[in-house]
Amino acid sequence: MTKPIALLAPSFRTLDELFDPTDLARLGDLCTLVWARDEPVPPEVIESAAANANFIIGTDPCFDQLDLDRAPNLLACLEVAGSFPPSIDYDICFARAIEVLSCAPAFRRLVAEMTLGFMIAGARGIVDGHEAFRQGTETWLGEDERFDFSLYGQTVGFIGFGSIAQECNRLLAPFGCDVLVYDPWQDADVLASQGVTAMALTDVVARSRCLVIAASPTDENFHLIDGDALSLMPRGALLVLISRAHLVDFAALQTAIEQQRIRAALDVFPAEPVPPDDPIRAWPNTILSAHRAAAVHHGRREIGRMVVDDIALMIKGEAPRHMQRANESRVRQRVGAVAVREAVSARH
């Protein structure tokens, strides 16, 4: 029996980053691999492989050059960057039942873990206390009355309640938090099963001592958290941003920070890398992280396992179960002009 053909073009990622050697060998047993190198795939290789490929595994640079009309045997596009590629022709994919699969669930546990770390560190002033100690200005047995609080029993709000926020909610269970959610696209049964309360955006922002920004970017939610929203946050509240800078008006956030009304923990920024002279580097009461919420040694190899497991299912004629499947209504919300602008920020 002839093996299916898979174009494997992971650049900007690397094969070693994505695949445990055993999983890469499994993929080679399942499929005839084309390219399978760390270097960017040339357009002529994509064009040649597309004619026979059953699976294309890649990132946006690869999908940007893919002409689906020249890929008659294609069963699935499996992205390994972290978000649905904005350059795929989804109309063709939905019409031809080509699966478009995102590796985003592979980041769920790692980013949720980092989010909880931000929440605890920000609530308890751990980073500020550390810096004060280094500078010899620490206060023994003291507290920052403006910002320090215990996470136990607090009201926590999530803007966006996808897989990462749901995992974070699970990790919060021992703290007995009252969890509020603004996510007009999330299914009511999911919210009910998670024991959270859905509310309007203004209510979630105004009532949350800790506000976690976890929504995927869309054309409609640019600067959703603007100056008006930030003015509703309780004095001394903590804002944690772990999805995309697109959702927050950073100029308004700077004002709120400099006025010492709130504290923030940020893993993503409007421009990455952040320029050396960017004022954000000196913001007070702010925890800064260089887009590394999912960055642990071999942490991205979960992506490779999911890719191989779902390809194995599809070869048997079964539906994929491990990666996130593109849903027509939601992908049209998430993939637009903004997704192109944000593509580079998807690179966890």
Secondary structure, DSSP 8 states (H G I E B T S, - for coil): ----EEEEE-TTS-HHHH--HHHHHHHHHHSEEEE--SS---HHHHHHHHTT-SEEEE-HHHHTT--GGG-TT--EEEE-SSS--TTS-HHHHHHHT-EEEE-GGGGHHHHHHHHHHHHHHHHHTHHHHHHHHHHT---TT---TTT---STT-EEEEES-SHHHHHHHHHTGGGT-EEEEE-TTS-HHHHHHHT-EE--HHHHHHH-SEEEE-----SS-TTSB-HHHHHHS-TT-EEEE-S-GGGB-HHHHHHHHHTTS-EEEES--SSSS--TT-GGGG-TTEEE--S-TT-STTTTHHHHHHHHHHHHHHHTT----SSEE--HHHHHHHSSHHHHHHGGGG--
